């Protein structure tokens, strides 16, 4: 709150009035004004910024009333951040903000059906704008927030919650049946230009009480130049018959439209990472329940596996030089593994887990949020050293004392060297410290 500076000359002008009143009362009032007003600037001093941590450049309320909401930066379009809100009426929405000022450029919430919130694997940038996929419905927006095309398959089936954009097409999974009893699931593809779906391969229920949840694929180009889709196949036992699951992998050749290999039950706990696996050098890196695997993409065979003391299903693996870096889902701990042997290269025991939206690797630094203390983290990918952690600056104020980065993702613009985050009250842009 700003206080107006009051000049003491005011009392000279008012002297005749005070003289007609009690001298004692007049001087008492004069003294109070001297103490509270005269030539005093009551604005709180702004502490000097800490150059070793991000510096706030701008912030914008998620909603005008600054009530607690969710929001995350999911991508950049033409250098501007795209924020996805959560649990805002009448639907979650997308907002493009000016990168320099935080001013609203456009807003889009005209979805076929209201959306509660967005997650990783649902929004993707492309050269003309962005692709949005949420369950049964897919939308293609241009850079100005105009809808180029939208599809809704709910009249003929359903769709899983996430997709993947590979080159100039979106890949998703459509299914029939009522979850969890899915009768078949089809991997489908639609060009970004048209949105017309083409069925690539269909997985059928085997009649064994295990029901399928097919994940959108990753791409591997084999030594012959063929595009191979790596498909995760999770089968969950009918809940009335127990708690069990199976995890399998398939390599499907897009040219021959046939399977190169299938690896059944590759994880003994029947779990497979929720995030996209890492592909490189004809190898696949993926997590199970508490294991990290390196598989030979030519054959599907396991080259090495590493058991770690934390669950790893929700973490995104990050490849950095010769390392595969993994973060615990919950509790503390991150590890860098040698990509060729699985040997632990470094271990950070303090790095907090449950990082919503995965980790971002930019210029050798891993950035993520943590749901425990709701802080931002920056970790040196080469050494595992914690460079800094940070709470929201808005926690210092009573109205936003619950501000935190825990359930929002973080995004880093490597060109402008700024970090975008939100603390459930404000959309925020920080200047990154120099290394």
N, C-alpha and C positions, 0 to 999 in steps of 0.2 A: 504494500500500500504506500503510495507517495504522499508526503506531507508538504504543504505549501510553506515556504520560508516566509516568516513574518518579520518585517523590519521594526526595530525598536523606536523608530521615529513616530510610529503609530501612537505611542503613549505621550509623546510631546504634544501632538495634535489634540489628544483627548484630555490634556491636563485640566482645563476648566471644569470638565465634568467630574473628574476625580476629586477636585478641590471642594466641590459641593457635597461630596460624600465623606465618609469617615476617612481620615488620612491613613489610619491603620489598615482599613480594608483595602484602600487604594494601593498602598505599597505591597500588601500581601498579594493582590491580584497581579501587580506589576512584577513581583518576584516570581510568581508562578509562570507568567508568560516568558520572563527571562530564562527560566529553567527549561521550559518545554518548547519555546518557539524562537526566541530572538537569535538570529544568526546561527541557528543550529540546524543541521541537515540530519533528519532522523531516518533516512534510508539506511538499511542494513549494509555494512561494508561487504563487498564482493570479494571472496578469497581469491588469491592468485591461483590460476589454473595449474594443475600438476602436469608438467610436460611429459611425464613418463606414462600417463594414461590418456585415453581419448578425451577430447575437449568438445563440449556440446556446441554445435553451430546453430541449430534451430530445433524447435519442437512444435508440434501441432496437436491439439486435442483429437483423440479418436472420435469422440462425439462432443458437441458443444457444451453439454452439461458436465463434462469430465467425470462422469460416472464410470465405474470400472468395466472395461470391455477387453476383448482380445484383438490383437492385430499383429501381422507379421509381414515383413518385406519378403516377397517370394522370388522376385526377378527384377531385371532392369529392361526398360524399353526405351531405345534411343537415349540411353544414359540416365533416364529418370527412374526412380524407384516405383514399383507397383506394390502397394500395400493391400493385403487381403484382411478384411475385418472378420470378427467372429461374434456370433450371437447378437447382431445388431438388426433391428426391425426395419423393414419387413423381411429382409434377407441379409445375409452376409454380402458384402460388396467388394468391388475392386476399385482402387483409387490410384490414379497416376498423379504424383506430386512433382513439382519442379525441384530438381536436385539442388539448386542453389539456394532456394528460399523456403521450400516446404509448402508453397502455395498449391492449391488444388488445380490440376490441369483438366482432368475429367473423372467422372464416376460412372461405374456400370453396375447395375443390380437387376437388370431385366432378364432374369433367368426363367426358364420354363417352369421351374418349381423352386420355392424358397430353399436356400442353402444355409445351414447352421454355421458351418465353419469350413475352412480349407486346410489341406495338409500337404506334406511333401508328396510328389508324384501326381499332383492334380493341376499344376500350372507350369507352363513351359514357354520360354521365349522362342521366337523364330524371326526370320528376316523381315517379315511383314507385320509383326505384332506379337500375339501370344495365343496359346492354345489352353483351354480350360476343360478339364474332364472331371466330372463328379458323378460317380455311380452310373446311372443309365443315360446320362446326358453329356454331350460334348459341344463346346462352343469355340469358334475361331474368331478372335477380335483383331482388328487392325490397330496400328499404333495410336490412333485417335479415339479408341474405345468403341468403334462401330462394329456391330455384329456382321461378319462376313457370311457365316453359315452356322447352323446349329442342328444337331441331330438328337432324337429321343427314341430309344429302342424299347421303351417300356410297354409298347403295344404288342410286341412280338417276343419279348423276353426281358432280360435284366442285364446289368453290367456291374462289374466289380468297381471298387471305389477309386482305383488308381490306374494310370496308363503310363506310356513312355513315348516320347517323340524321338525318332531316329531319322536323321537326315530330313527328308521332305514329307514324312508321313507320321501319323499317330497310330500307335499300336495299343489295343485294349483287349479285354476279355469279356465276351457276352455269353450268357448262360441261360438255360431253362431249368425249371424246377423251383422249389421253394427252399431257401437256405435253412438248415444246412444240407437238406437232401436235394442236391443238384444232380440232375440227370445227365447233362452234358455241358461242357464249357468249350467255347471256340475262341481261338486266338484270331483277332480280326485286325485289319489295317485299313486306314483311310488316308488318301493324299490330302495334304494341307490345303491344296488348291480347291478341292471339290467336296470333301467330307463324305464321299461315297464309300461305304464299307465293303471290304472284300474278305471273305472267310479264308484263312490260310490253313488251319488244321484244327480238328475237333478231338477233344478228349471225352471219352464216355465213362459213365459209371460202370464199375466192374461187378456189381452185385455182391460185394464183400462187406457191406456196411461201412466202408470208408468213403467219405464224400469229398469231392475235389474242390480246391481253391487254387486256381491257376493264376500265377503272377505275370504281369507284363514282361516282355523279354528284354535281354541285353543283346548287343550285337558283337559278333566276332567275325572277322574276315580271315578265312583260313589261308594257308600257304598257296592254294590254287586260285585265290581271289574270289571264292564263293562267299556270299553273305550267309552266316549261320546265326540263327536266333537261339539264345540260351534261355530256356524256359524253366521256371521253378514250379514244381507240382507238389502241393501240400494236400495230403488226404487225412481227414479227421474222422475218427471213429464215431459212429452214432452214439450220442451221449447216454442213451439208455443201456448201452452195452459196455461202458467203461470210459476211461480217459486215456486215449492213445492217439498217436498221429504218425504219419510217415512222410518223409521228405525225399523227393526224387528230382533229378535234373534231366532235361532233354536237350539235345543239340539238333536243330531242325534246319536243313539246307533249303534256302529259298529258291535256288535254281532248280534243284531236282525235286523239290517239294516232298522230301523224305527225311527220316531221322538218320543222322550220322551215328549217334549212340544215345543210350539212355542209361542213367546211373540211378538204380533204385536204392532207397533207404541208405543214402550216403551218410546221414547223421544218426547215431544210435538212439538219440532221444526223439527223433522224428521232427526236428525243428529246422527251419530255414530262415535266414535273415530277411527282415521285412524290406530293407533297402536294396537298391540295385547292387549286384556284385561288381567287383573290379575285374576288368579284362585287360590283359596285356602280355605280350611276348608268348602268345599261344598258351597262356595260363589263365585260370579262373580263381579268384580269391573270394571266398564266401564264408559266412558264419553259420554255425549251428546253435544249439542252446548255449554252450559255453566253450565252443571250439572255433578256431579259425582254420580253414582248409585252403590248401593250394591244390588245384586239380589240373591235370594235363588236358587241354582242350582237344587234342588230337584223338584221345582215347577215352576220356572221362575218368581215368585212374587218379587216385589220390597220390600226390607227390609228397606232401607232408601235412600234418595236422598238429595244432598246438592247443592244449587245454589250458584255460585261464580260470581264475577263481571267481569270476563274475558272469552273470548272464549277458549275452551279446546279441540277442535276437533283434533288438531295435536300433543298434548302432550302425552308422554308415562307415564302412571301411574307407580309408584314405591312403592312396599310394603317393609316397614322396621319395624320390630317388630310389634307393634300394630297400626302402622300408614299406611295410604295410602297417598302418597305425590304426589301433582299435581302442574304443572307449567303452567302459562299462555302462550297461543300461541303467543301473542303480548303484548306490554306494559310490565309492571313490575308486579311481584307477584308470590309467591309460597306458598302453604299451605300444612300442614300436618293435615289429618283428622283421627279421631279415627275410626278404621276399623269396630267397632261394632255399632257405633251410628252415624257417620258422623260429630260429633262435631269437630270444629276447635281446634287443639292442639297448633299449632304455625303458624304464618304468617310472611313471609319475604317480605316486601313491595318493596325491592330494586332489588331482583333477576330478571334479564332481561329475557324476554320471547323469543319466536321464536327460541328455541334451536334446531339447525339442527341435525338430527340423534339421537335425544332423549338424555336422561340423563343416566349416568353410575353410579351405586351404588357400591362402593368398600370400605370395612372396615368402614362403617358408614358415608362415605362422598359421596355426590352427585356431579358429575362433568358434566358440559355441556358448550356448546358455546352459544353465543348470537349474533344475526344478527344486533342488534342496534349499539352497540359500538364495536362489533367484538372481545370481550374479552373472556377469559376462566374464568369460575366460579367454585368455590368449596364451598359447603354448608354443614354444619353439619346436618346430617339427624335427629339427636335426638333433636336438639334445634332450627334449622332453622337459626342459626347464619352463616353469611358469613365469611368463613375462609380466603379467599383471592380471588382477581380477578387479571387478568394479561393481558396486551397487548402483541402482538408479539414483541420480541426484535429487529426484523428487521425493525420496523417502524422508527428506529433512522437513517436509511440510505436513501439518496435521491432516489436511484433506487427502493427501496422497501418501500417507505414511506406509501404506501397504504396497507401494509401487515396487515392481520387481520384474526381472527379465525371464523368469522361470519357464513360462508356458508359451513363450513367443520365440520365433527363430531369429537368427541374426544374418545379415547379408553385408558383404564387403564389396565396394567398388574399387577395384585395384587401380583404375585410371585416375580417379579423383582422390584416392586414398582416404575414403570416408567409410564409416561403418553405420549401417542402419539397424535400428532395433526399436522395440516398443516396450513399455513398462506397465501395460494394462490401462494407462490413462492417456499417454502421449505417444505419438509417432516421433521418432527422434533421429537426428543425424549428427554423428560425431566425427571430428577430425582425428585420424589415427596418429599416434606418436611416432616420431622418427626412430628408426632402429640404429 
